[in-house]
Amino acid sequence: MRARHVFDERHVGAPGIAHGGAVATVLDDLFGFLLYLIGEPAVTRHLEVGYRSPVLLGTPYLLEAGVQRREGRKLFVRAQGTDEGGAAVVEASALFLVVGLEHFARGGGDAAPVAP
Ligand SMILES: CCCCCCCCCCCCCC(=O)SCCNC(=O)CCNC(=O)[C@H](O)C(C)(C)COP(=O)(O)OP(=O)(O)OC[C@H]1O[C@@H](n2cnc3c(N)ncnc32)[C@H](O)[C@@H]1OP(=O)(O)O
């Protein structure tokens, strides 16, 4: 899966540079969208982010994510972000666990059915 992303002033850490937590959020969310292609609900159990270069505000980045392997309900996923010159600036790997829809009912929202 591919996405294009531009961080802005809402995501600032050091001046002109995206906060690492904001970068991690975008990568985790990217993995979340990957689930729509997989077709099963899952949640992040473990997330690792490698910051190779500062991620600049107002600069377009290409984000790519895919499933590395699956072991039962465990989905091992990987992503990387590259600048327009093709240089890798950030990479991430994560373990997602497939869950039942009742998992989401624990938050009290009405989007998921409540398990008996
Ligand atoms: C249909 C269309 C789909 C649409 C999608 C919409 C969804 C949108 C969602 C968007 C989401 C966006 C993203 C978000 O924001 S998701 C929000 C953030 N995440 C959470 O809130 C999750 C919180 N955690 C939990 O609820 C539980 O921990 C879950 C349910 C995940 C698992 O609790 P459970 O008690 O069941 O399992 P376990 O904890 O014993 O562990 C399970 C297995 O994992 C193995 N393990 C652990 N760590 C590692 C590791 N580092 N390397 C390798 N393996 C590791 C461990 O050994 C075990 O293996 P095994 O012993 O079983 O073999």
PDBQT file of the ligand as one rigid body, heavy atoms in Angstrom, charges set to zero:
ROOT
HETATM    1  C1  LIG A 201     -12.795  -5.657   8.083  1.00  0.00    +0.000 C 
HETATM    2  C2  LIG A 201     -12.064  -4.503   7.701  1.00  0.00    +0.000 C 
HETATM    3  C3  LIG A 201     -10.991  -4.199   8.745  1.00  0.00    +0.000 C 
HETATM    4  C4  LIG A 201     -10.986  -2.803   9.186  1.00  0.00    +0.000 C 
HETATM    5  C5  LIG A 201      -9.997  -2.564  10.279  1.00  0.00    +0.000 C 
HETATM    6  C6  LIG A 201     -10.548  -1.623  11.282  1.00  0.00    +0.000 C 
HETATM    7  C7  LIG A 201      -9.709  -1.649  12.506  1.00  0.00    +0.000 C 
HETATM    8  C8  LIG A 201      -9.070  -0.363  12.658  1.00  0.00    +0.000 C 
HETATM    9  C9  LIG A 201      -8.039  -0.477  13.687  1.00  0.00    +0.000 C 
HETATM   10  C10 LIG A 201      -7.044   0.609  13.510  1.00  0.00    +0.000 C 
HETATM   11  C11 LIG A 201      -5.875   0.317  14.355  1.00  0.00    +0.000 C 
HETATM   12  C12 LIG A 201      -4.834   1.360  14.195  1.00  0.00    +0.000 C 
HETATM   13  C13 LIG A 201      -3.752   1.033  15.138  1.00  0.00    +0.000 C 
HETATM   14  C14 LIG A 201      -4.161   1.309  16.555  1.00  0.00    +0.000 C 
HETATM   15  O1  LIG A 201      -4.169   2.416  16.981  1.00  0.00    +0.000 OA
HETATM   16  S1  LIG A 201      -4.619   0.005  17.556  1.00  0.00    +0.000 SA
HETATM   17  C15 LIG A 201      -4.736   0.745  19.209  1.00  0.00    +0.000 C 
HETATM   18  C16 LIG A 201      -3.506   0.466  20.021  1.00  0.00    +0.000 C 
HETATM   19  N1  LIG A 201      -3.455  -0.910  20.384  1.00  0.00    +0.000 N 
HETATM   20  C17 LIG A 201      -4.182  -1.418  21.387  1.00  0.00    +0.000 C 
HETATM   21  O2  LIG A 201      -4.961  -0.742  22.032  1.00  0.00    +0.000 OA
HETATM   22  C18 LIG A 201      -3.972  -2.870  21.673  1.00  0.00    +0.000 C 
HETATM   23  C19 LIG A 201      -3.962  -3.118  23.168  1.00  0.00    +0.000 C 
HETATM   24  N2  LIG A 201      -3.624  -4.513  23.418  1.00  0.00    +0.000 N 
HETATM   25  C20 LIG A 201      -4.558  -5.476  23.495  1.00  0.00    +0.000 C 
HETATM   26  O3  LIG A 201      -5.757  -5.197  23.462  1.00  0.00    +0.000 OA
HETATM   27  C21 LIG A 201      -4.070  -6.879  23.616  1.00  0.00    +0.000 C 
HETATM   28  O4  LIG A 201      -2.709  -6.879  23.961  1.00  0.00    +0.000 OA
HETATM   29  C22 LIG A 201      -4.235  -7.702  22.294  1.00  0.00    +0.000 C 
HETATM   30  C23 LIG A 201      -5.729  -7.922  22.025  1.00  0.00    +0.000 C 
HETATM   31  C24 LIG A 201      -3.576  -6.991  21.096  1.00  0.00    +0.000 C 
HETATM   32  C25 LIG A 201      -3.531  -9.039  22.435  1.00  0.00    +0.000 C 
HETATM   33  O5  LIG A 201      -3.850  -9.588  23.646  1.00  0.00    +0.000 OA
HETATM   34  P1  LIG A 201      -3.751 -11.176  23.885  1.00  0.00    +0.000 P 
HETATM   35  O6  LIG A 201      -3.848 -11.348  25.354  1.00  0.00    +0.000 OA
HETATM   36  O7  LIG A 201      -4.745 -11.829  23.017  1.00  0.00    +0.000 OA
HETATM   37  O8  LIG A 201      -2.337 -11.580  23.310  1.00  0.00    +0.000 OA
HETATM   38  P2  LIG A 201      -0.846 -11.305  23.945  1.00  0.00    +0.000 P 
HETATM   39  O9  LIG A 201      -0.722  -9.876  24.378  1.00  0.00    +0.000 OA
HETATM   40  O10 LIG A 201      -0.573 -12.334  24.964  1.00  0.00    +0.000 OA
HETATM   41  O11 LIG A 201       0.110 -11.505  22.691  1.00  0.00    +0.000 OA
HETATM   42  C26 LIG A 201      -0.290 -12.261  21.557  1.00  0.00    +0.000 C 
HETATM   43  C27 LIG A 201       0.918 -12.908  20.903  1.00  0.00    +0.000 C 
HETATM   44  O12 LIG A 201       1.850 -11.902  20.449  1.00  0.00    +0.000 OA
HETATM   45  C28 LIG A 201       3.162 -12.276  20.872  1.00  0.00    +0.000 C 
HETATM   46  N3  LIG A 201       4.001 -11.070  20.953  1.00  0.00    +0.000 N 
HETATM   47  C29 LIG A 201       3.803 -10.001  21.745  1.00  0.00    +0.000 A 
HETATM   48  N4  LIG A 201       4.744  -9.079  21.481  1.00  0.00    +0.000 NA
HETATM   49  C30 LIG A 201       5.539  -9.583  20.500  1.00  0.00    +0.000 A 
HETATM   50  C31 LIG A 201       6.642  -9.095  19.797  1.00  0.00    +0.000 A 
HETATM   51  N5  LIG A 201       7.169  -7.894  20.048  1.00  0.00    +0.000 N 
HETATM   52  N6  LIG A 201       7.183  -9.884  18.827  1.00  0.00    +0.000 NA
HETATM   53  C32 LIG A 201       6.669 -11.109  18.537  1.00  0.00    +0.000 A 
HETATM   54  N7  LIG A 201       5.592 -11.611  19.186  1.00  0.00    +0.000 NA
HETATM   55  C33 LIG A 201       5.042 -10.863  20.159  1.00  0.00    +0.000 A 
HETATM   56  C34 LIG A 201       2.952 -12.965  22.203  1.00  0.00    +0.000 C 
HETATM   57  O13 LIG A 201       4.080 -13.749  22.534  1.00  0.00    +0.000 OA
HETATM   58  C35 LIG A 201       1.717 -13.792  21.869  1.00  0.00    +0.000 C 
HETATM   59  O14 LIG A 201       2.115 -14.912  21.120  1.00  0.00    +0.000 OA
HETATM   60  P3  LIG A 201       1.384 -16.327  21.375  1.00  0.00    +0.000 P 
HETATM   61  O15 LIG A 201       1.782 -16.746  22.760  1.00  0.00    +0.000 OA
HETATM   62  O16 LIG A 201      -0.087 -16.095  21.231  1.00  0.00    +0.000 OA
HETATM   63  O17 LIG A 201       1.936 -17.206  20.273  1.00  0.00    +0.000 OA
ENDROOT
TORSDOF 0
